[in-house]
Amino acid sequence: MNKMEREKIITIVNDFLINEFEVDGEDISNGANFKITLGLDSLDYIDLVVVIESHFGVKLGEADFKNIITFDDFYSTIENKISQKM
């Protein structure tokens, strides 16, 4: 996946986190702790999985979230899932 596509992933993800999960855009950065910044409960994770699937056509499972520490990890996970699908 090229850099432009990664930028598109980041833009789409950040937009729906801000608009649908009411995350402050200033709190989102590549190195920020994903789980602490979002403060999601288990139902929010289900919503997040649904939103990811509807935007990117890939499904994230519980195992995927165990490896996500930062927002950069989250973007990379989505990017990798999309690459595997192609």
Biopython code that builds the backbone (N, CA, C, O; Angstrom):
import numpy as np
from Bio.PDB.StructureBuilder import StructureBuilder

atoms = [
    (1, "MET", "N", (0.850, -1.178, 0.000)),
    (1, "MET", "CA", (0.000, 0.000, 0.000)),
    (1, "MET", "C", (0.895, 1.241, 0.000)),
    (1, "MET", "O", (1.860, 1.316, 0.760)),
    (2, "ASN", "N", (0.578, 2.186, -0.833)),
    (2, "ASN", "CA", (1.433, 3.366, -0.907)),
    (2, "ASN", "C", (1.075, 4.397, 0.162)),
    (2, "ASN", "O", (0.064, 4.279, 0.856)),
    (3, "LYS", "N", (1.928, 5.403, 0.271)),
    (3, "LYS", "CA", (1.763, 6.407, 1.320)),
    (3, "LYS", "C", (0.433, 7.154, 1.193)),
    (3, "LYS", "O", (-0.202, 7.469, 2.199)),
    (4, "MET", "N", (0.015, 7.438, -0.040)),
    (4, "MET", "CA", (-1.243, 8.152, -0.239)),
    (4, "MET", "C", (-2.402, 7.352, 0.327)),
    (4, "MET", "O", (-3.296, 7.914, 0.962)),
    (5, "GLU", "N", (-2.394, 6.043, 0.102)),
    (5, "GLU", "CA", (-3.472, 5.219, 0.631)),
    (5, "GLU", "C", (-3.451, 5.208, 2.156)),
    (5, "GLU", "O", (-4.506, 5.222, 2.790)),
    (6, "ARG", "N", (-2.264, 5.183, 2.748)),
    (6, "ARG", "CA", (-2.173, 5.225, 4.212)),
    (6, "ARG", "C", (-2.733, 6.544, 4.725)),
    (6, "ARG", "O", (-3.461, 6.569, 5.718)),
    (7, "GLU", "N", (-2.396, 7.639, 4.052)),
    (7, "GLU", "CA", (-2.930, 8.946, 4.447)),
    (7, "GLU", "C", (-4.458, 8.946, 4.370)),
    (7, "GLU", "O", (-5.129, 9.535, 5.219)),
    (8, "LYS", "N", (-4.997, 8.289, 3.356)),
    (8, "LYS", "CA", (-6.449, 8.211, 3.201)),
    (8, "LYS", "C", (-7.063, 7.414, 4.360)),
    (8, "LYS", "O", (-8.103, 7.795, 4.898)),
    (9, "ILE", "N", (-6.412, 6.305, 4.739)),
    (9, "ILE", "CA", (-6.877, 5.502, 5.882)),
    (9, "ILE", "C", (-6.898, 6.366, 7.138)),
    (9, "ILE", "O", (-7.889, 6.386, 7.869)),
    (10, "ILE", "N", (-5.802, 7.079, 7.386)),
    (10, "ILE", "CA", (-5.692, 7.914, 8.580)),
    (10, "ILE", "C", (-6.795, 8.975, 8.590)),
    (10, "ILE", "O", (-7.429, 9.204, 9.620)),
    (11, "THR", "N", (-7.021, 9.615, 7.453)),
    (11, "THR", "CA", (-8.054, 10.652, 7.361)),
    (11, "THR", "C", (-9.439, 10.078, 7.649)),
    (11, "THR", "O", (-10.202, 10.642, 8.433)),
    (12, "ILE", "N", (-9.757, 8.955, 7.010)),
    (12, "ILE", "CA", (-11.076, 8.333, 7.205)),
    (12, "ILE", "C", (-11.257, 7.905, 8.661)),
    (12, "ILE", "O", (-12.295, 8.174, 9.266)),
    (13, "VAL", "N", (-10.250, 7.241, 9.219)),
    (13, "VAL", "CA", (-10.330, 6.756, 10.605)),
    (13, "VAL", "C", (-10.502, 7.930, 11.566)),
    (13, "VAL", "O", (-11.382, 7.906, 12.426)),
    (14, "ASN", "N", (-9.671, 8.949, 11.424)),
    (14, "ASN", "CA", (-9.742, 10.088, 12.333)),
    (14, "ASN", "C", (-11.087, 10.800, 12.218)),
    (14, "ASN", "O", (-11.655, 11.223, 13.225)),
    (15, "ASP", "N", (-11.597, 10.934, 10.993)),
    (15, "ASP", "CA", (-12.896, 11.576, 10.800)),
    (15, "ASP", "C", (-14.004, 10.835, 11.534)),
    (15, "ASP", "O", (-14.816, 11.462, 12.215)),
    (16, "PHE", "N", (-14.053, 9.501, 11.407)),
    (16, "PHE", "CA", (-15.150, 8.816, 12.098)),
    (16, "PHE", "C", (-14.923, 8.715, 13.595)),
    (16, "PHE", "O", (-15.891, 8.632, 14.350)),
    (17, "LEU", "N", (-13.673, 8.719, 14.052)),
    (17, "LEU", "CA", (-13.438, 8.740, 15.501)),
    (17, "LEU", "C", (-13.917, 10.066, 16.088)),
    (17, "LEU", "O", (-14.506, 10.099, 17.168)),
    (18, "ILE", "N", (-13.659, 11.148, 15.374)),
    (18, "ILE", "CA", (-14.074, 12.474, 15.847)),
    (18, "ILE", "C", (-15.593, 12.621, 15.765)),
    (18, "ILE", "O", (-16.223, 13.093, 16.712)),
    (19, "ASN", "N", (-16.178, 12.220, 14.642)),
    (19, "ASN", "CA", (-17.607, 12.446, 14.410)),
    (19, "ASN", "C", (-18.517, 11.420, 15.083)),
    (19, "ASN", "O", (-19.569, 11.782, 15.610)),
    (20, "GLU", "N", (-18.123, 10.144, 15.071)),
    (20, "GLU", "CA", (-19.010, 9.108, 15.592)),
    (20, "GLU", "C", (-18.690, 8.697, 17.026)),
    (20, "GLU", "O", (-19.570, 8.239, 17.755)),
    (21, "PHE", "N", (-17.431, 8.862, 17.429)),
    (21, "PHE", "CA", (-17.036, 8.467, 18.783)),
    (21, "PHE", "C", (-16.703, 9.678, 19.654)),
    (21, "PHE", "O", (-16.294, 9.528, 20.805)),
    (22, "GLU", "N", (-16.881, 10.876, 19.097)),
    (22, "GLU", "CA", (-16.702, 12.132, 19.813)),
    (22, "GLU", "C", (-15.338, 12.266, 20.491)),
    (22, "GLU", "O", (-15.229, 12.757, 21.614)),
    (23, "VAL", "N", (-14.302, 11.816, 19.781)),
    (23, "VAL", "CA", (-12.929, 11.948, 20.264)),
    (23, "VAL", "C", (-12.431, 13.328, 19.843)),
    (23, "VAL", "O", (-12.691, 13.771, 18.724)),
    (24, "ASP", "N", (-11.723, 14.000, 20.732)),
    (24, "ASP", "CA", (-11.131, 15.297, 20.402)),
    (24, "ASP", "C", (-9.991, 15.057, 19.406)),
    (24, "ASP", "O", (-9.057, 14.308, 19.692)),
    (25, "GLY", "N", (-10.074, 15.692, 18.250)),
    (25, "GLY", "CA", (-9.061, 15.516, 17.203)),
    (25, "GLY", "C", (-7.648, 15.813, 17.672)),
    (25, "GLY", "O", (-6.689, 15.230, 17.167)),
    (26, "GLU", "N", (-7.515, 16.717, 18.635)),
    (26, "GLU", "CA", (-6.186, 17.064, 19.155)),
    (26, "GLU", "C", (-5.573, 15.917, 19.967)),
    (26, "GLU", "O", (-4.360, 15.879, 20.173)),
    (27, "ASP", "N", (-6.416, 14.981, 20.427)),
    (27, "ASP", "CA", (-5.916, 13.848, 21.208)),
    (27, "ASP", "C", (-5.393, 12.720, 20.325)),
    (27, "ASP", "O", (-4.717, 11.809, 20.805)),
    (28, "ILE", "N", (-5.709, 12.785, 19.030)),
    (28, "ILE", "CA", (-5.312, 11.719, 18.111)),
    (28, "ILE", "C", (-3.956, 12.044, 17.501)),
    (28, "ILE", "O", (-3.801, 13.040, 16.794)),
    (29, "SER", "N", (-2.981, 11.195, 17.784)),
    (29, "SER", "CA", (-1.663, 11.300, 17.142)),
    (29, "SER", "C", (-1.110, 9.892, 17.008)),
    (29, "SER", "O", (-1.523, 8.981, 17.727)),
    (30, "ASN", "N", (-0.174, 9.718, 16.085)),
    (30, "ASN", "CA", (0.360, 8.379, 15.808)),
    (30, "ASN", "C", (0.839, 7.657, 17.057)),
    (30, "ASN", "O", (0.611, 6.456, 17.200)),
    (31, "GLY", "N", (1.499, 8.372, 17.964)),
    (31, "GLY", "CA", (2.084, 7.746, 19.135)),
    (31, "GLY", "C", (1.193, 7.691, 20.362)),
    (31, "GLY", "O", (1.561, 7.104, 21.380)),
    (32, "ALA", "N", (0.018, 8.306, 20.266)),
    (32, "ALA", "CA", (-0.889, 8.323, 21.429)),
    (32, "ALA", "C", (-1.421, 6.934, 21.713)),
    (32, "ALA", "O", (-1.611, 6.137, 20.794)),
    (33, "ASN", "N", (-1.664, 6.639, 22.992)),
    (33, "ASN", "CA", (-2.212, 5.345, 23.381)),
    (33, "ASN", "C", (-3.656, 5.248, 22.894)),
    (33, "ASN", "O", (-4.514, 6.040, 23.283)),
    (34, "PHE", "N", (-3.903, 4.269, 22.042)),
    (34, "PHE", "CA", (-5.194, 4.097, 21.386)),
    (34, "PHE", "C", (-6.322, 3.873, 22.395)),
    (34, "PHE", "O", (-7.332, 4.575, 22.366)),
    (35, "LYS", "N", (-6.148, 2.905, 23.277)),
    (35, "LYS", "CA", (-7.222, 2.527, 24.207)),
    (35, "LYS", "C", (-7.494, 3.613, 25.249)),
    (35, "LYS", "O", (-8.649, 3.893, 25.571)),
    (36, "ILE", "N", (-6.439, 4.217, 25.771)),
    (36, "ILE", "CA", (-6.610, 5.264, 26.785)),
    (36, "ILE", "C", (-7.253, 6.505, 26.159)),
    (36, "ILE", "O", (-8.163, 7.094, 26.743)),
    (37, "THR", "N", (-6.785, 6.900, 24.977)),
    (37, "THR", "CA", (-7.311, 8.096, 24.320)),
    (37, "THR", "C", (-8.788, 7.937, 23.993)),
    (37, "THR", "O", (-9.577, 8.857, 24.208)),
    (38, "LEU", "N", (-9.163, 6.771, 23.474)),
    (38, "LEU", "CA", (-10.555, 6.564, 23.081)),
    (38, "LEU", "C", (-11.461, 6.248, 24.258)),
    (38, "LEU", "O", (-12.628, 6.639, 24.264)),
    (39, "GLY", "N", (-10.935, 5.543, 25.258)),
    (39, "GLY", "CA", (-11.746, 5.183, 26.418)),
    (39, "GLY", "C", (-13.000, 4.401, 26.052)),
    (39, "GLY", "O", (-14.075, 4.634, 26.606)),
    (40, "LEU", "N", (-12.852, 3.473, 25.114)),
    (40, "LEU", "CA", (-14.002, 2.714, 24.630)),
    (40, "LEU", "C", (-14.384, 1.579, 25.568)),
    (40, "LEU", "O", (-13.529, 0.952, 26.193)),
    (41, "ASP", "N", (-15.694, 1.326, 25.655)),
    (41, "ASP", "CA", (-16.146, 0.129, 26.377)),
    (41, "ASP", "C", (-16.370, -0.985, 25.344)),
    (41, "ASP", "O", (-16.159, -0.774, 24.150)),
    (42, "SER", "N", (-16.791, -2.156, 25.798)),
    (42, "SER", "CA", (-16.904, -3.305, 24.893)),
    (42, "SER", "C", (-17.914, -3.060, 23.769)),
    (42, "SER", "O", (-17.711, -3.527, 22.647)),
    (43, "LEU", "N", (-18.997, -2.335, 24.057)),
    (43, "LEU", "CA", (-19.965, -2.018, 23.003)),
    (43, "LEU", "C", (-19.382, -1.057, 21.976)),
    (43, "LEU", "O", (-19.680, -1.159, 20.786)),
    (44, "ASP", "N", (-18.554, -0.127, 22.434)),
    (44, "ASP", "CA", (-17.898, 0.799, 21.513)),
    (44, "ASP", "C", (-16.979, 0.053, 20.554)),
    (44, "ASP", "O", (-16.886, 0.401, 19.377)),
    (45, "TYR", "N", (-16.295, -0.983, 21.064)),
    (45, "TYR", "CA", (-15.417, -1.772, 20.193)),
    (45, "TYR", "C", (-16.229, -2.465, 19.102)),
    (45, "TYR", "O", (-15.784, -2.553, 17.957)),
    (46, "ILE", "N", (-17.410, -2.953, 19.451)),
    (46, "ILE", "CA", (-18.284, -3.580, 18.454)),
    (46, "ILE", "C", (-18.664, -2.541, 17.400)),
    (46, "ILE", "O", (-18.622, -2.824, 16.203)),
    (47, "ASP", "N", (-19.032, -1.347, 17.842)),
    (47, "ASP", "CA", (-19.357, -0.265, 16.902)),
    (47, "ASP", "C", (-18.160, 0.068, 16.019)),
    (47, "ASP", "O", (-18.304, 0.286, 14.816)),
    (48, "LEU", "N", (-16.983, 0.103, 16.627)),
    (48, "LEU", "CA", (-15.762, 0.420, 15.891)),
    (48, "LEU", "C", (-15.498, -0.635, 14.812)),
    (48, "LEU", "O", (-15.138, -0.294, 13.686)),
    (49, "VAL", "N", (-15.676, -1.904, 15.153)),
    (49, "VAL", "CA", (-15.488, -2.994, 14.196)),
    (49, "VAL", "C", (-16.458, -2.842, 13.016)),
    (49, "VAL", "O", (-16.078, -3.026, 11.860)),
    (50, "VAL", "N", (-17.707, -2.506, 13.325)),
    (50, "VAL", "CA", (-18.723, -2.319, 12.282)),
    (50, "VAL", "C", (-18.349, -1.143, 11.376)),
    (50, "VAL", "O", (-18.468, -1.239, 10.154)),
    (51, "VAL", "N", (-17.903, -0.047, 11.964)),
    (51, "VAL", "CA", (-17.528, 1.136, 11.184)),
    (51, "VAL", "C", (-16.322, 0.822, 10.290)),
    (51, "VAL", "O", (-16.300, 1.213, 9.123)),
    (52, "ILE", "N", (-15.338, 0.131, 10.824)),
    (52, "ILE", "CA", (-14.152, -0.252, 10.033)),
    (52, "ILE", "C", (-14.583, -1.124, 8.856)),
    (52, "ILE", "O", (-14.142, -0.924, 7.724)),
    (53, "GLU", "N", (-15.452, -2.092, 9.142)),
    (53, "GLU", "CA", (-15.904, -2.989, 8.083)),
    (53, "GLU", "C", (-16.676, -2.227, 7.003)),
    (53, "GLU", "O", (-16.500, -2.494, 5.814)),
    (54, "SER", "N", (-17.520, -1.291, 7.401)),
    (54, "SER", "CA", (-18.312, -0.553, 6.413)),
    (54, "SER", "C", (-17.445, 0.401, 5.584)),
    (54, "SER", "O", (-17.725, 0.617, 4.405)),
    (55, "HIS", "N", (-16.406, 0.968, 6.181)),
    (55, "HIS", "CA", (-15.542, 1.907, 5.452)),
    (55, "HIS", "C", (-14.475, 1.212, 4.600)),
    (55, "HIS", "O", (-14.149, 1.667, 3.503)),
    (56, "PHE", "N", (-13.937, 0.105, 5.120)),
    (56, "PHE", "CA", (-12.776, -0.508, 4.461)),
    (56, "PHE", "C", (-13.021, -1.929, 3.959)),
    (56, "PHE", "O", (-12.192, -2.476, 3.232)),
    (57, "GLY", "N", (-14.141, -2.529, 4.334)),
    (57, "GLY", "CA", (-14.436, -3.885, 3.875)),
    (57, "GLY", "C", (-13.598, -4.955, 4.544)),
    (57, "GLY", "O", (-13.473, -6.059, 4.015)),
    (58, "VAL", "N", (-13.022, -4.651, 5.693)),
    (58, "VAL", "CA", (-12.230, -5.636, 6.441)),
    (58, "VAL", "C", (-12.767, -5.734, 7.868)),
    (58, "VAL", "O", (-13.323, -4.779, 8.410)),
    (59, "LYS", "N", (-12.588, -6.903, 8.451)),
    (59, "LYS", "CA", (-13.103, -7.137, 9.792)),
    (59, "LYS", "C", (-11.938, -7.272, 10.774)),
    (59, "LYS", "O", (-10.978, -8.000, 10.524)),
    (60, "LEU", "N", (-12.043, -6.561, 11.887)),
    (60, "LEU", "CA", (-11.045, -6.689, 12.946)),
    (60, "LEU", "C", (-11.613, -7.573, 14.040)),
    (60, "LEU", "O", (-12.781, -7.452, 14.410)),
    (61, "GLY", "N", (-10.775, -8.462, 14.552)),
    (61, "GLY", "CA", (-11.196, -9.337, 15.632)),
    (61, "GLY", "C", (-10.525, -8.961, 16.939)),
    (61, "GLY", "O", (-9.701, -8.048, 16.999)),
    (62, "GLU", "N", (-10.892, -9.679, 17.973)),
    (62, "GLU", "CA", (-10.336, -9.409, 19.301)),
    (62, "GLU", "C", (-8.812, -9.517, 19.296)),
    (62, "GLU", "O", (-8.127, -8.725, 19.944)),
    (63, "ALA", "N", (-8.286, -10.496, 18.568)),
    (63, "ALA", "CA", (-6.833, -10.692, 18.506)),
    (63, "ALA", "C", (-6.138, -9.478, 17.886)),
    (63, "ALA", "O", (-5.028, -9.126, 18.283)),
    (64, "ASP", "N", (-6.796, -8.839, 16.910)),
    (64, "ASP", "CA", (-6.211, -7.651, 16.288)),
    (64, "ASP", "C", (-6.051, -6.522, 17.299)),
    (64, "ASP", "O", (-5.040, -5.821, 17.296)),
    (65, "PHE", "N", (-7.044, -6.348, 18.159)),
    (65, "PHE", "CA", (-7.004, -5.250, 19.135)),
    (65, "PHE", "C", (-5.960, -5.490, 20.227)),
    (65, "PHE", "O", (-5.470, -4.533, 20.827)),
    (66, "LYS", "N", (-5.613, -6.747, 20.494)),
    (66, "LYS", "CA", (-4.595, -7.032, 21.512)),
    (66, "LYS", "C", (-3.240, -6.470, 21.114)),
    (66, "LYS", "O", (-2.427, -6.139, 21.977)),
    (67, "ASN", "N", (-2.991, -6.361, 19.810)),
    (67, "ASN", "CA", (-1.700, -5.878, 19.314)),
    (67, "ASN", "C", (-1.681, -4.373, 19.076)),
    (67, "ASN", "O", (-0.651, -3.824, 18.683)),
    (68, "ILE", "N", (-2.791, -3.707, 19.307)),
    (68, "ILE", "CA", (-2.879, -2.269, 19.046)),
    (68, "ILE", "C", (-2.611, -1.490, 20.337)),
    (68, "ILE", "O", (-3.383, -1.558, 21.295)),
    (69, "ILE", "N", (-1.506, -0.755, 20.338)),
    (69, "ILE", "CA", (-1.147, 0.090, 21.483)),
    (69, "ILE", "C", (-1.359, 1.557, 21.116)),
    (69, "ILE", "O", (-1.953, 2.316, 21.881)),
    (70, "THR", "N", (-0.873, 1.944, 19.946)),
    (70, "THR", "CA", (-0.945, 3.342, 19.515)),
    (70, "THR", "C", (-1.889, 3.488, 18.320)),
    (70, "THR", "O", (-2.322, 2.495, 17.735)),
    (71, "PHE", "N", (-2.198, 4.721, 17.969)),
    (71, "PHE", "CA", (-3.003, 4.966, 16.770)),
    (71, "PHE", "C", (-2.263, 4.470, 15.534)),
    (71, "PHE", "O", (-2.887, 3.964, 14.601)),
    (72, "ASP", "N", (-0.933, 4.610, 15.519)),
    (72, "ASP", "CA", (-0.145, 4.121, 14.393)),
    (72, "ASP", "C", (-0.347, 2.607, 14.224)),
    (72, "ASP", "O", (-0.463, 2.114, 13.102)),
    (73, "ASP", "N", (-0.387, 1.877, 15.342)),
    (73, "ASP", "CA", (-0.654, 0.428, 15.291)),
    (73, "ASP", "C", (-2.036, 0.169, 14.681)),
    (73, "ASP", "O", (-2.208, -0.760, 13.892)),
    (74, "PHE", "N", (-3.009, 0.993, 15.051)),
    (74, "PHE", "CA", (-4.373, 0.832, 14.551)),
    (74, "PHE", "C", (-4.417, 1.047, 13.040)),
    (74, "PHE", "O", (-5.016, 0.254, 12.313)),
    (75, "TYR", "N", (-3.779, 2.127, 12.567)),
    (75, "TYR", "CA", (-3.738, 2.392, 11.126)),
    (75, "TYR", "C", (-3.036, 1.242, 10.396)),
    (75, "TYR", "O", (-3.494, 0.798, 9.343)),
    (76, "SER", "N", (-1.924, 0.765, 10.959)),
    (76, "SER", "CA", (-1.168, -0.321, 10.327)),
    (76, "SER", "C", (-1.985, -1.606, 10.261)),
    (76, "SER", "O", (-1.926, -2.335, 9.271)),
    (77, "THR", "N", (-2.745, -1.882, 11.316)),
    (77, "THR", "CA", (-3.594, -3.079, 11.331)),
    (77, "THR", "C", (-4.619, -3.019, 10.210)),
    (77, "THR", "O", (-4.825, -4.003, 9.499)),
    (78, "ILE", "N", (-5.256, -1.875, 10.051)),
    (78, "ILE", "CA", (-6.235, -1.718, 8.971)),
    (78, "ILE", "C", (-5.544, -1.843, 7.613)),
    (78, "ILE", "O", (-6.040, -2.516, 6.710)),
    (79, "GLU", "N", (-4.397, -1.186, 7.486)),
    (79, "GLU", "CA", (-3.636, -1.222, 6.241)),
    (79, "GLU", "C", (-3.257, -2.666, 5.880)),
    (79, "GLU", "O", (-3.383, -3.073, 4.725)),
    (80, "ASN", "N", (-2.798, -3.427, 6.863)),
    (80, "ASN", "CA", (-2.420, -4.821, 6.635)),
    (80, "ASN", "C", (-3.616, -5.676, 6.246)),
    (80, "ASN", "O", (-3.517, -6.522, 5.357)),
    (81, "LYS", "N", (-4.740, -5.456, 6.907)),
    (81, "LYS", "CA", (-5.962, -6.206, 6.573)),
    (81, "LYS", "C", (-6.392, -5.943, 5.130)),
    (81, "LYS", "O", (-6.779, -6.861, 4.408)),
    (82, "ILE", "N", (-6.317, -4.681, 4.725)),
    (82, "ILE", "CA", (-6.682, -4.324, 3.347)),
    (82, "ILE", "C", (-5.719, -4.989, 2.364)),
    (82, "ILE", "O", (-6.141, -5.501, 1.327)),
    (83, "SER", "N", (-4.428, -4.982, 2.690)),
    (83, "SER", "CA", (-3.415, -5.605, 1.820)),
    (83, "SER", "C", (-3.652, -7.104, 1.669)),
    (83, "SER", "O", (-3.500, -7.661, 0.582)),
    (84, "GLN", "N", (-4.027, -7.752, 2.780)),
    (84, "GLN", "CA", (-4.281, -9.199, 2.750)),
    (84, "GLN", "C", (-5.497, -9.528, 1.889)),
    (84, "GLN", "O", (-5.575, -10.603, 1.295)),
    (85, "LYS", "N", (-6.436, -8.603, 1.829)),
    (85, "LYS", "CA", (-7.665, -8.816, 1.094)),
    (85, "LYS", "C", (-7.441, -8.766, -0.421)),
    (85, "LYS", "O", (-8.174, -9.385, -1.191)),
    (86, "MET", "N", (-6.415, -8.016, -0.829)),
    (86, "MET", "CA", (-6.164, -7.812, -2.266)),
    (86, "MET", "C", (-5.544, -9.028, -2.916)),
    (86, "MET", "O", (-5.273, -9.015, -4.117)),
]
sb = StructureBuilder()
sb.init_structure("model")
sb.init_model(0)
sb.init_chain("A")
sb.init_seg("    ")
for serial, (resi, resn, name, xyz) in enumerate(atoms, 1):
    if name == "N":
        sb.init_residue(resn, " ", resi, " ")
    sb.init_atom(name, np.array(xyz, "f"), 0.0, 1.0, " ", f" {name:<3s}", serial, name[0])
structure = sb.get_structure()
